[in-house]
Structures are given as C-alpha cells and as structure tokens.
Amino acid sequence: MTPTELAPAFFAAAVVILLTCRVVVRVAGRFGQPPVVGEMIAGVLLGPSLFGLVAPGASDAVFPAELKPVLYVAGQIGLVTLMFAAGHAFRAHAGRGLAGTAVAVSSAGVLLPLLFGVGLTVFAHGHVPIYVDGVSVTVTAAFVGVALAITAFPMLARIITERGLAGTRFGSLSLASGATDDVVAWIMLAGVLSAASGEPGPVVKAVGGSLLFLALLLLVGRRLLAWAMERPGLDPDTRLLVTVAVLFGAAWFTDVIELYAVFGAFCVGMAMPGGEESERVVRATQSVTQVVFVPMFFTYSGLNTEFDVFGDPAVLAFGAGAVVLAVVGKFGGCWAAARLRGERPDVAVRVGALMNARGLMQLIALNIGLTAGIVNQALFTVLVLVALVTTVMTVPVLNWLDRREAAFRGSAGQHDAKEAVPT
C-alpha cells in the first residue's frame, strides 16, 4: 500500500479500535476491572481469535498486513506517555524505608517465576510445538522464564492510584518492588536476545548504554526539565514541548541501546520535578495519547494472537501449567518474601496480588520476542493467556481481600460490643 492508501486505512482502523475498546472497557468496568484490562481484551477480540474468525474478509479489509507497522508505531507513542506518567507517579508516591523489603520482594518475584518458566519449557521440549526452528532450548526457556518474571508496572501504578492506595504501606511497597522487578527483567531480556544472536553485543550495549543514559538524564535532562517547569513566564505550550522533546529523546536512546523506549520514558517521569506545572504537563501528555494510542498497541498484539492453537491438547496443557506456575511463582514468591521481611499478613498478600499482574509489560516483551524471531505463534498465544489471566484476577482478588477484612472487622466489633454489655 502507498502512503496515500495507508492514511485512510489507518483512520478507518482507528475508528474500529477506539469504539470497540470503549465498549469493552465499559463492560469490564462493570466487573470492577480497570480500563487497561478492557483494552487488552478488546485487542484480542479484534484479532484472528474472534473478528478474524467470524468475519475474515472484513478483518483483512480493516487490518491489512501493511497497516500493522503503523499500528505498532502509534502504540509506541501511547506506551511511552503511559510509562512517563507511571514514572512520575512512582516518584511522587515512593516511600522511604522500603529499599530492603522492595529488593527482597522483587528478587523473589523474579527468581521463582524465572525458574518455574525455564523448568516448564525444558520439560515441554519435544512434546509441545512452542519452539522456533534454529532457536536453542536454552534461549526459548530463558525467554519464557523472563516473560513470567515480568510485572505490569504501569497497570500496577494505575490500580494503586485509582483505588487511592498510593499512601498505603502495600501500595508504596508494590510500586517500589514492581519498578525494580521490571528493570531487572528487562536487563535479563537483553541477555536472552544477546544469547539468541550468539553475540555479546546486545547485553553490553544495554548495560553500557544504560549507564550513559542515566548520566545524561541526571546531568542534562533533569536540569532541562526543571528549567522548563520553574522558569517564570514560560508559556504552557513551551513547557509541554520541552518535556515531550526530552521524553521522545529518551525513548529513542533507550530503544537504540535495546533497553526499549518504555524504560527511557519511565526514567524521564521519575526525573520530572514536583509541583503544579509538572502535574499539568503530565496530564497534558495523557489526555489524548491514553485514549487514542494505547488501544492501538493492544490491537497490534491481538492481531498476533490466535487462540485456536489451544486445539492442540499439548499446547493447552502447557498453557494451563504456565498460568499456574506464573501465579505460584510471582504471587507466592512476593508474599513469602514480604512476610520474611516482617510485613503484616494483610500487607504481604496484597503485595503478592498486585505484583502478580503482568498485562502490558509482558505483551511488550512478547512482541519483542516475536519480532526477534525467537517466539512462534503457539508460544506467543500461551503467554498472552498468562498475561490476561494474571491481570484480570488482580482486582477481584483485591476486592475479595477487602471484603474479607471488612467482614472480620465487623465480626470483631460485634464481639467487642457483646463483651462490653454488663451481665
């Protein structure tokens, strides 16, 4: 397709994506799910698993193959601004005295799912068609382990913020642990890509480039952002322009070093100074991009998801095993680490529930693996299922814990009242 043909195709697809996402988000909201869950589900529904299955001709017309790269780039804009806001939220809500516990929780939340994922994938070799020809068992197993180790930090931040949990112990601890978790997981992903290429280049570039990026951000980026936010008389458009220039520059650099744009954006969010002007700029970057561009990323992922692969009993069994081990490893590992660090049971179990969500970040990793040629269609779909299940279960589990705690307090209050009645 020519650029003049792609433009109307993009606009038509955008209308379908946005309307579908809005409907599904409203339905998911009735079940207490945050918008990102509805957008994930909508993306899958627009792919070959439903739309392509029910109306293949219409699906090909709305989402021609040539349109996929355009949707990918548009989705990246949404992801970058989303992670920018998540980084700013983390900076605003991170509590002190959490470092030791956050590292312990993050370490357990990475190590256990990693080991479980590697073990499951090695066990499946020769029995389940999840391997790409020419890709070693070690690389595939390591990729699955890393995918299970990831936490969906943007969604975690959104749930904590929307539910007013940012000032709670478990909210602050989950934010700190989730950020640490994902940085470690993405460094490991760079290592997997390096092993897949047979060269040390990717991991060396990621580690060395990260150090250079952090130095530039601290010495130049942070000062430039502070100047833009604090300079008297500077108009709002200029403040926004400077911020977006720094944000997109960071996204470009971290993409080039293969740490990927989302973490450059997250770091810029953390580097933003506090104050009302910063809050206005962050909100300005979210107003359109969150509504318009993030759903395009989910649709791009959904177009690569084919649930008919579960017609193979071996793939279905592998998928079920992956979901169980993902939950046990992440939820159980984070809960156990928090308890060992002396956290109260109610704090530890909520940290486990929040850290268990993988959603957006796992989908990003899966798309990277698919692009790199180390993930086939069956494995991609299995891991999308893991992302969906672990993400969808987060809010219901938190709601159940809240109801259980409220019921316990109510029964305890009635008991105290009875004890107080004179006999």
N, C-alpha and C positions, 0 to 999 in steps of 0.2 A: 504494500500500500504506500502511496505517496503521502507526504506531509499534509497536503490539502485533503486527502481522503481520511487520514488518521484523525484530524481535528474533529470533524463531525462524529466519527465513530467514538471518540473519547467522550464527547459531550453526551451522546446517547447512552453510553455505558454508565457514565456518571449519574445520570438521572435514575437508571435502574438500580444502581448500587445504593444511592442515598435513600431512595424511597423504601427499598427492601430493608435496609439497615434500620430505618426509623420504625417500621412496623415491628420487626423482630425485637428491637430494643424495648419497645413499649410492652410487648408480650413478656419478655424476660423480666422486665421491671415489676410486673405483677407477681412474680415469684421471688422478688427481693434481690434479683441479680443486677449488678452494676452494668452500665451501658457497654463496657468493653466485652462482656460475655455475650450480649446480644449481637454485637458486631462480629465476634468470632463465629457464632452460629450462622449468622447471615452469610458470611463469606463462604462457609461450607455449603449452604443451601444453593448458592449461586453457581457452584462448581458442578462437575460431572456427576457428583453423588445424587443430585436432585434435578436441578434445572437442565443439565446436560442429558440426564436420563429420561426425563419426561418430555422435553422439547429440544432434541439435539439440534434441529435446524435453527430454531430461534436462538439457542445458546451460541452457536457458531456465528450467527449474524451479529449478536450483541457483543460477544467477546472473541473477535477474530484473533488468530495467533499473533499477528503483528502488533496487536494492542497491548499484549502482556508487558513488554518492556516499559511502555508509557505508564501503565498502572503501577509498575514496580517503582519507578522514579517518583510518581505522585505520592505513593505510600510512604516513601522515604522522607518526604517533607513532613508528613504527619508524625512519623516516628521521632524525627529529630526534635520537633517542637514539644512533643509529649515528654520526651526524656529531659528536655530543658526544664520544663515545669516540674518534673519529678526531682531533678537535682536541686532546684530552688526550694521545693518543699522539704527535702531531706535536710538542707542547710538550716531551714527555719525551725525544724522540729527535733533535730538530733539532740538528745540529752547527754549530759556528762555522766561519767562513771559507768559507761556502758561498754567500753572498749574490750575489756577482758571477756565478758559474757558474750558480746557480739561475735568476737573471734571464735569462741568455743562453739556457739550455736552454728555459725557459718561453716566452720570446719566439719562438724558432724553432718550438717545438711548437704555438704558437697561430697564428703568421703563415702558415706554409706550408699547413697543412690549411685554414685560412680561405680563402686564395687559390685553392687547388685546388677546394674546395667551391663557391665563388662561380663559378669558371670552368665547372665541370661543369654547374651548374644553369642558367647563362645559355645554354650550348651546347644544353641539352636543351629550351629553350623552344620550344614549337610542335611538338615531336617526342615528348615523354613527358608523360603526364597526371598531373603532380605539382603542378600549380598550382591554387590555390583562386580561384574567380571573385571579382573585386574586390580581390584581393591583388596588388600590383605584383611585377614580376620582381625588382626590387631587394630588396624585403623577403624574398621567398622564397629568393633566392640568398644573402642575408646570413644568414638563419636556418640554411640548410644548412651554410654555412661555419662558423658558430659551433658547430653541433652536432658537426662533425668536429673542431673545435679543443678540445673538452672532454676532460679526463682524469678517469677514475673514481677520484677521490682516496680514498674510503672503501675500495674494493676494493684499491687500491694499498697503503694502510696495512695492510689485513688480510693481504695476501700477505707483505709485508715482516715483519710481526710474527710470523705463523705459521711462516715459514721461518727466523726468527732472524736477519734481515738488518738490523735497526734500527741496529746499531752499525757497519755497513759503510759505506764511502765512497759506493757507489752507492745504498744504501738511504736514507741521510740526504739525499743529493742529490735522489733521486727524490721523497721526501716534501716537501722544500722547493720543488722545481720544480712538483710536482703541485698544491700548495696555491696557489702564485702563479698557475699556469695557470688554475685554476678560478675564482679571484676575477676575473681579467681577462675570462674567457669569460662569466661571469655579468653583469658590467657591460656587455659588448657585447650580451648577450641583452636586457638592459633597453633598450639603444639600439634594437635591432631592434623590440621591442614599441612603443617610442615612435614609431618611423617608421611602423609599421603603423597606429597610431592617428591619425597625422597631427598629433600634438601633442607638444611637448617635455616634457610633464608626467612621464611615467614615468621618463625618464633623470634629470631634475632631482630628482625625488623619491628615486630610488635613490641618487644621489651625495650629495645633501644629507642624506638620512636616514641614510646610512652613516656620515657624519662625526658626526652626533648620537648614533647608536647606539654608536660606538666611544668617544665621550666619556663616555656614561653607563656603559658597561661598565667603563672604566678607573677612573672616579671613584667609582662606586657598586657595580656588580656584583661587581667583583673583591674589593673590601673586604668585601662581604657574604659572599661565598663563603669568603674567608679566615677571617672570624669564625666561620662555621659549622663549618669544618674544624678550627680551632685552639682553640676555646673549651673549657676543661676542664669535664668533667661533662655536656656536652651529649649527649643520647642519640642513637643511630644513626638513629632514625626522624625526629627533628627535622633532623639533618644532611641526610638524603635529601629531606625536604620542602622545605627552603630551596633546595637545589640544583635540584630539579625546578621550583620556582616561578620561579627565575631563568632556567632553561633554557626553559620554556614562554613566559615573558615575552619573552625574546629572539626566540624563534621567531615569536611574534605580531607583534612590532615589525618584524622584517625581512620578514615576509610582507606587512604593510601597506605598506611602502615598496617592495614588488615586487623586493626582492633575494632573497626567498624564505627560508623557515624554516630550510632546511638550513645556510645560512651563519651565521645567528644562533647556531644550535646549535654549529657548529664553533668560532666565536669564544668561546663560553662554555667549551667544552672547553679551549681554549688559556688562558683566564683562570683555570682551576682551579689552586689551589696544589698543590705536590707533597706527598708524604707518604703514610703508610699509610691515613689516614682518607679522603683523596681517592680512593685506589685502591679502597677498599671501596665508596664511593658510586658510582663509575663502574661497577664490576662489578654493583652492585645495580640500576642502571638498565638494564643489558644482559640480565640473566638471563631475563626474560620477554619484553621487547619485541623482542629479536632473533629469538627463536624463533617468536613469535606474530604480530607486527605487520609486520615487514619482508616476509615472504612475501605479505602482502595487497597491498602496493604492486606487487610483480611480477605478481600475478594481475590487478590493475586494468589494468596496462599490457598484459598478454597478451590481455585481453578486447577491446582496441582494435587488435590485430594480426591481419591477415588475409593469410597468405602466398599465397592464391590470386591476388593481384594480379600475381604473377610469371608468371602465364599469359600476360600481355602481353609479347611479346619486348622491346619498348622499355623497359618498366619493369625487366625482368630485366637488360638491358644497362646501364641506369642504375645499378641496384643493384650490379652487378659493378664498374663504374667507381668508384662511391663507396667500395667496400671497398678497392680497390687504392690509390686516391688518399689515403684515410684512413691506410692503413698507411705509404705512402711519405712522406706529409707529416709525420705525427707521429713514427713510428719513425725515419725517415731524418733529419728535421729535428733531433730531440733528440740523436741520435747525433752528427751533424755539429757541432752547437753544443758538445757536451761535448768532442769531440776538439779543436775550435778553441780551447777554453779550457785545453787541456793535459792533459785527463784521459786515463788509460791506455785502450787499446782495450777491455779487458775491462770496465772501468767504464762506458765510453760506450755499449757495445752493450746492457748490462743496463739502463741508464737508459732507452734507447730502447724496450726491450721492456716495461718497467713503465709508462712514460708512454703507450704505445700503447693500453692498456686504457681503454675508455670506459664500459662497463657501466651502473652505477647512475646516474651523473650525466647521461649522455646520455638515459637513459629519463626522468629528471625533466624535462629540457629539452623533450623531445618531448611529454610530457603537458602542459606549459605551452603549447607551440605549438598543440597540438590544442585545448586549452581556449580559447585566444585566437582560434581560427578562422583561423590562417594556415598550417595543415598539414592536408592531406587524407589519406585512408586509405592511398593508394599511397605517398606520401612518408613517412608515419609508419612503415609497414612496412619500407620500404627502409632507413630509419635505424635501426630496431630490428635489422635484419640486420647493419648495420655494428657496432652495439653488441655483438651476440652474437659475431660473428667475431673482432673485435679483443680482446674479453675472454677468449674461450675459448683463443685462441692464446697468451696471455701465459705461463701456467705451462709448457706444452710447450716453448716457446722457451727459457725459463729452464732447464728440465731439460736440454735439448739442449746449451745453453752449458756447464752444469756438467759433463756427461759429456765434452764435447769438451775442456774444460780438464783434467779428471782424466786423460783418455787422453794428453793432451800431457805432463802432468807425469810420468805413468808411463813414457812412452817416453823422456823426457829423463833420468829416473832410471836406466833401463836403459842408456842411452848412457853416462852418467857412470860407472856401475859397470864397464862394459866398458873405458872409458878407464883405470880405476884398476887393472885386472888387469895384473901385470907380464908382460912378454914375454921 
